[in-house]
Amino acid sequence: MAESPEKNLVTRLADVGEEAIQRLGGAPGGDRLVGAVNTLRNRVDEMQKRLRGLDEIQQRLDSIEERLDKLEASTPTKASGSSSSSAKKSQTAGPSGP
């Protein structure tokens, strides 16, 4: 059985891509193009690594926001009125005076 007709699409595309890169390397100015493509590949790899790090940061931020929401929800019931109500009174009394 011949293996080449049974190759899947991805394998065939990879083979064609490799052949194209080899041909470009032999063309005048092709080495510059191949170098630029390799540089682009390296930069894309770095960007992917950084983006994966953003997912971790987003998860940490979400957990911190949940903890903050719980703290804010419990704060008004415990300290109902001492400093926050006096600040509201001073804000409302100041502008309404003559």
N, CA and C atoms as an extended XYZ file, in Angstrom:
294
Properties=species:S:1:pos:R:3:atomname:S:1:resname:S:1:resid:I:1 pbc="F F F"
N         0.837       -1.187        0.000 N   MET     1
C         0.000        0.000        0.000 CA  MET     1
C         0.874        1.240        0.000 C   MET     1
N         0.549        2.165       -0.867 N   ALA     2
C         1.283        3.432       -0.931 CA  ALA     2
C         0.748        4.372        0.138 C   ALA     2
N         1.655        4.999        0.856 N   GLU     3
C         1.246        5.853        1.971 CA  GLU     3
C         0.916        7.268        1.517 C   GLU     3
N         1.451        7.738        0.417 N   SER     4
C         1.253        9.118        0.007 CA  SER     4
C        -0.194        9.474       -0.318 C   SER     4
N        -1.011        8.625       -0.985 N   PRO     5
C        -2.408        9.028       -1.213 CA  PRO     5
C        -3.231        9.063        0.074 C   PRO     5
N        -2.789        8.347        1.098 N   GLU     6
C        -3.559        8.274        2.337 CA  GLU     6
C        -3.158        9.338        3.354 C   GLU     6
N        -2.220       10.200        3.001 N   LYS     7
C        -1.807       11.251        3.936 CA  LYS     7
C        -2.981       12.198        4.179 C   LYS     7
N        -3.054       12.646        5.370 N   ASN     8
C        -4.133       13.583        5.670 CA  ASN     8
C        -3.789       14.973        5.158 C   ASN     8
N        -4.732       15.837        5.203 N   LEU     9
C        -4.597       17.179        4.641 CA  LEU     9
C        -3.485       17.971        5.325 C   LEU     9
N        -3.384       17.875        6.623 N   VAL    10
C        -2.373       18.648        7.357 CA  VAL    10
C        -0.968       18.199        6.964 C   VAL    10
N        -0.747       16.912        6.836 N   THR    11
C         0.566       16.406        6.445 CA  THR    11
C         0.929       16.865        5.042 C   THR    11
N        -0.040       16.826        4.158 N   ARG    12
C         0.219       17.266        2.782 CA  ARG    12
C         0.542       18.762        2.734 C   ARG    12
N        -0.193       19.563        3.493 N   LEU    13
C         0.086       21.001        3.537 CA  LEU    13
C         1.470       21.281        4.126 C   LEU    13
N         1.852       20.529        5.155 N   ALA    14
C         3.175       20.716        5.757 CA  ALA    14
C         4.268       20.393        4.747 C   ALA    14
N         4.080       19.318        4.000 N   ASP    15
C         5.077       18.955        2.988 CA  ASP    15
C         5.200       20.033        1.922 C   ASP    15
N         4.077       20.533        1.453 N   VAL    16
C         4.102       21.585        0.437 CA  VAL    16
C         4.755       22.846        0.990 C   VAL    16
N         4.477       23.162        2.246 N   GLY    17
C         5.079       24.339        2.868 CA  GLY    17
C         6.584       24.213        2.984 C   GLY    17
N         7.057       23.025        3.343 N   GLU    18
C         8.498       22.809        3.442 CA  GLU    18
C         9.160       22.965        2.082 C   GLU    18
N         8.533       22.433        1.054 N   GLU    19
C         9.081       22.562       -0.295 CA  GLU    19
C         9.130       24.035       -0.712 C   GLU    19
N         8.096       24.774       -0.398 N   ALA    20
C         8.054       26.193       -0.759 CA  ALA    20
C         9.152       26.967       -0.045 C   ALA    20
N         9.398       26.669        1.208 N   ILE    21
C        10.448       27.354        1.962 CA  ILE    21
C        11.813       27.032        1.373 C   ILE    21
N        12.025       25.782        0.973 N   GLN    22
C        13.300       25.421        0.353 CA  GLN    22
C        13.498       26.173       -0.964 C   GLN    22
N        12.448       26.307       -1.746 N   ARG    23
C        12.555       27.033       -3.013 CA  ARG    23
C        12.832       28.520       -2.764 C   ARG    23
N        12.173       29.087       -1.765 N   LEU    24
C        12.407       30.502       -1.452 CA  LEU    24
C        13.836       30.746       -0.975 C   LEU    24
N        14.366       29.790       -0.239 N   GLY    25
C        15.737       29.926        0.243 CA  GLY    25
C        16.734       29.990       -0.889 C   GLY    25
N        16.444       29.346       -2.012 N   GLY    26
C        17.336       29.348       -3.154 CA  GLY    26
C        17.154       30.550       -4.056 C   GLY    26
N        16.050       31.248       -3.943 N   ALA    27
C        15.773       32.401       -4.803 CA  ALA    27
C        16.563       33.617       -4.326 C   ALA    27
N        16.849       34.555       -5.236 N   PRO    28
C        17.545       35.782       -4.815 CA  PRO    28
C        16.695       36.573       -3.822 C   PRO    28
N        17.277       36.928       -2.716 N   GLY    29
C        16.551       37.650       -1.672 CA  GLY    29
C        15.686       36.738       -0.817 C   GLY    29
N        15.641       35.493       -1.151 N   GLY    30
C        14.811       34.547       -0.405 CA  GLY    30
C        15.300       34.308        1.000 C   GLY    30
N        16.613       34.384        1.175 N   ASP    31
C        17.156       34.162        2.518 CA  ASP    31
C        16.684       35.242        3.488 C   ASP    31
N        16.523       36.465        2.976 N   ARG    32
C        15.984       37.535        3.825 CA  ARG    32
C        14.542       37.257        4.200 C   ARG    32
N        13.777       36.759        3.223 N   LEU    33
C        12.374       36.444        3.491 CA  LEU    33
C        12.251       35.312        4.500 C   LEU    33
N        13.071       34.280        4.320 N   VAL    34
C        13.040       33.152        5.264 CA  VAL    34
C        13.437       33.626        6.655 C   VAL    34
N        14.439       34.502        6.743 N   GLY    35
C        14.844       35.044        8.045 CA  GLY    35
C        13.729       35.846        8.691 C   GLY    35
N        13.022       36.637        7.877 N   ALA    36
C        11.914       37.428        8.417 CA  ALA    36
C        10.786       36.530        8.905 C   ALA    36
N        10.501       35.472        8.174 N   VAL    37
C         9.439       34.540        8.588 CA  VAL    37
C         9.828       33.833        9.882 C   VAL    37
N        11.092       33.455        9.994 N   ASN    38
C        11.543       32.809       11.233 CA  ASN    38
C        11.462       33.767       12.414 C   ASN    38
N        11.815       35.020       12.195 N   THR    39
C        11.704       36.025       13.256 CA  THR    39
C        10.242       36.210       13.661 C   THR    39
N         9.375       36.259       12.664 N   LEU    40
C         7.945       36.386       12.944 CA  LEU    40
C         7.445       35.200       13.758 C   LEU    40
N         7.883       34.008       13.398 N   ARG    41
C         7.481       32.808       14.140 CA  ARG    41
C         7.908       32.905       15.597 C   ARG    41
N         9.142       33.347       15.829 N   ASN    42
C         9.635       33.479       17.211 CA  ASN    42
C         8.830       34.508       17.992 C   ASN    42
N         8.500       35.603       17.350 N   ARG    43
C         7.707       36.632       18.036 CA  ARG    43
C         6.302       36.147       18.351 C   ARG    43
N         5.712       35.400       17.437 N   VAL    44
C         4.372       34.856       17.685 CA  VAL    44
C         4.418       33.862       18.846 C   VAL    44
N         5.477       33.057       18.918 N   ASP    45
C         5.625       32.128       20.038 CA  ASP    45
C         5.705       32.879       21.368 C   ASP    45
N         6.483       33.961       21.395 N   GLU    46
C         6.590       34.766       22.618 CA  GLU    46
C         5.244       35.374       22.997 C   GLU    46
N         4.527       35.856       21.992 N   MET    47
C         3.222       36.456       22.249 CA  MET    47
C         2.249       35.417       22.819 C   MET    47
N         2.285       34.203       22.293 N   GLN    48
C         1.401       33.155       22.800 CA  GLN    48
C         1.714       32.838       24.259 C   GLN    48
N         2.992       32.804       24.600 N   LYS    49
C         3.375       32.540       25.991 CA  LYS    49
C         2.840       33.634       26.913 C   LYS    49
N         2.952       34.879       26.466 N   ARG    50
C         2.472       35.986       27.291 CA  ARG    50
C         0.953       35.959       27.427 C   ARG    50
N         0.264       35.608       26.354 N   LEU    51
C        -1.191       35.538       26.418 CA  LEU    51
C        -1.654       34.421       27.344 C   LEU    51
N        -0.928       33.321       27.377 N   ARG    52
C        -1.272       32.254       28.321 CA  ARG    52
C        -1.115       32.755       29.750 C   ARG    52
N        -0.132       33.604       29.992 N   GLY    53
C         0.052       34.198       31.311 CA  GLY    53
C        -1.102       35.112       31.681 C   GLY    53
N        -1.709       35.763       30.694 N   LEU    54
C        -2.851       36.633       30.962 CA  LEU    54
C        -4.052       35.844       31.466 C   LEU    54
N        -4.225       34.619       30.995 N   ASP    55
C        -5.327       33.789       31.488 CA  ASP    55
C        -5.179       33.541       32.981 C   ASP    55
N        -3.962       33.256       33.419 N   GLU    56
C        -3.718       33.035       34.846 CA  GLU    56
C        -3.989       34.306       35.647 C   GLU    56
N        -3.552       35.435       35.124 N   ILE    57
C        -3.780       36.708       35.815 CA  ILE    57
C        -5.271       37.004       35.885 C   ILE    57
N        -6.013       36.719       34.822 N   GLN    58
C        -7.457       36.948       34.812 CA  GLN    58
C        -8.153       36.081       35.861 C   GLN    58
N        -7.731       34.837       36.005 N   GLN    59
C        -8.319       33.963       37.024 CA  GLN    59
C        -8.031       34.504       38.423 C   GLN    59
N        -6.815       34.963       38.637 N   ARG    60
C        -6.477       35.528       39.941 CA  ARG    60
C        -7.295       36.779       40.221 C   ARG    60
N        -7.463       37.620       39.204 N   LEU    61
C        -8.249       38.838       39.360 CA  LEU    61
C        -9.703       38.512       39.685 C   LEU    61
N       -10.265       37.510       39.012 N   ASP    62
C       -11.643       37.114       39.285 CA  ASP    62
C       -11.809       36.644       40.726 C   ASP    62
N       -10.856       35.850       41.224 N   SER    63
C       -10.967       35.380       42.609 CA  SER    63
C       -10.828       36.540       43.596 C   SER    63
N        -9.967       37.493       43.295 N   ILE    64
C        -9.803       38.663       44.174 CA  ILE    64
C       -11.074       39.501       44.173 C   ILE    64
N       -11.691       39.672       43.005 N   GLU    65
C       -12.937       40.438       42.933 CA  GLU    65
C       -14.051       39.752       43.724 C   GLU    65
N       -14.104       38.428       43.667 N   GLU    66
C       -15.122       37.709       44.452 CA  GLU    66
C       -14.902       37.925       45.938 C   GLU    66
N       -13.638       37.839       46.374 N   ARG    67
C       -13.339       38.062       47.790 CA  ARG    67
C       -13.689       39.486       48.199 C   ARG    67
N       -13.403       40.460       47.325 N   LEU    68
C       -13.723       41.852       47.619 CA  LEU    68
C       -15.234       42.054       47.706 C   LEU    68
N       -15.977       41.431       46.801 N   ASP    69
C       -17.437       41.534       46.862 CA  ASP    69
C       -17.980       40.981       48.169 C   ASP    69
N       -17.421       39.870       48.640 N   LYS    70
C       -17.867       39.292       49.911 CA  LYS    70
C       -17.549       40.235       51.071 C   LYS    70
N       -16.350       40.832       51.034 N   LEU    71
C       -15.979       41.762       52.096 CA  LEU    71
C       -16.859       43.006       52.090 C   LEU    71
N       -17.138       43.525       50.906 N   GLU    72
C       -17.989       44.706       50.819 CA  GLU    72
C       -19.414       44.399       51.252 C   GLU    72
N       -19.876       43.204       50.980 N   ALA    73
C       -21.232       42.830       51.375 CA  ALA    73
C       -21.339       42.679       52.892 C   ALA    73
N       -20.285       42.235       53.534 N   SER    74
C       -20.345       42.041       54.982 CA  SER    74
C       -20.013       43.311       55.760 C   SER    74
N       -19.346       44.274       55.183 N   THR    75
C       -18.931       45.486       55.887 CA  THR    75
C       -20.104       46.365       56.323 C   THR    75
N       -21.091       46.686       55.491 N   PRO    76
C       -22.173       47.575       55.920 CA  PRO    76
C       -22.991       47.024       57.083 C   PRO    76
N       -23.130       45.725       57.212 N   THR    77
C       -23.938       45.163       58.293 CA  THR    77
C       -23.220       45.259       59.627 C   THR    77
N       -21.896       45.198       59.622 N   LYS    78
C       -21.146       45.232       60.880 CA  LYS    78
C       -20.959       46.668       61.373 C   LYS    78
N       -20.588       47.576       60.495 N   ALA    79
C       -20.309       48.960       60.890 CA  ALA    79
C       -21.351       49.863       60.254 C   ALA    79
N       -22.582       49.723       60.688 N   SER    80
C       -23.655       50.478       60.046 CA  SER    80
C       -23.756       51.867       60.649 C   SER    80
N       -23.029       52.810       60.031 N   GLY    81
C       -23.310       54.174       60.384 CA  GLY    81
C       -22.228       55.001       60.999 C   GLY    81
N       -21.163       54.513       61.531 N   SER    82
C       -20.254       55.375       62.280 CA  SER    82
C       -19.516       56.368       61.386 C   SER    82
N       -18.610       55.933       60.550 N   SER    83
C       -17.825       56.886       59.769 CA  SER    83
C       -18.492       57.226       58.446 C   SER    83
N       -19.171       56.286       57.841 N   SER    84
C       -19.759       56.564       56.535 CA  SER    84
C       -20.944       57.521       56.644 C   SER    84
N       -21.723       57.434       57.701 N   SER    85
C       -22.862       58.334       57.827 CA  SER    85
C       -22.412       59.750       58.175 C   SER    85
N       -21.337       59.906       58.940 N   SER    86
C       -20.854       61.249       59.254 CA  SER    86
C       -20.256       61.907       58.021 C   SER    86
N       -19.649       61.140       57.156 N   ALA    87
C       -19.110       61.697       55.911 CA  ALA    87
C       -20.251       62.145       55.013 C   ALA    87
N       -21.334       61.402       54.963 N   LYS    88
C       -22.489       61.783       54.147 CA  LYS    88
C       -23.138       63.054       54.693 C   LYS    88
N       -23.221       63.189       56.027 N   LYS    89
C       -23.829       64.361       56.629 CA  LYS    89
C       -23.020       65.617       56.316 C   LYS    89
N       -21.678       65.504       56.375 N   SER    90
C       -20.856       66.682       56.107 CA  SER    90
C       -20.934       67.084       54.647 C   SER    90
N       -21.087       66.130       53.740 N   GLN    91
C       -21.206       66.450       52.323 CA  GLN    91
C       -22.529       67.117       52.039 C   GLN    91
N       -23.603       66.678       52.641 N   THR    92
C       -24.921       67.257       52.376 CA  THR    92
C       -25.102       68.590       53.085 C   THR    92
N       -24.476       68.792       54.251 N   ALA    93
C       -24.649       70.032       55.006 CA  ALA    93
C       -23.846       71.175       54.395 C   ALA    93
N       -22.693       70.915       53.825 N   GLY    94
C       -21.821       71.965       53.303 CA  GLY    94
C       -22.452       72.772       52.188 C   GLY    94
N       -22.875       72.213       51.086 N   PRO    95
C       -23.390       72.993       49.971 CA  PRO    95
C       -24.725       73.646       50.238 C   PRO    95
N       -25.549       73.130       51.129 N   SER    96
C       -26.887       73.676       51.339 CA  SER    96
C       -26.860       74.915       52.242 C   SER    96
N       -25.771       75.159       52.934 N   GLY    97
C       -25.670       76.320       53.826 CA  GLY    97
C       -25.498       77.610       53.045 C   GLY    97
N       -25.793       78.804       53.679 N   PRO    98
C       -25.691       80.105       52.988 CA  PRO    98
C       -24.306       80.567       52.757 C   PRO    98
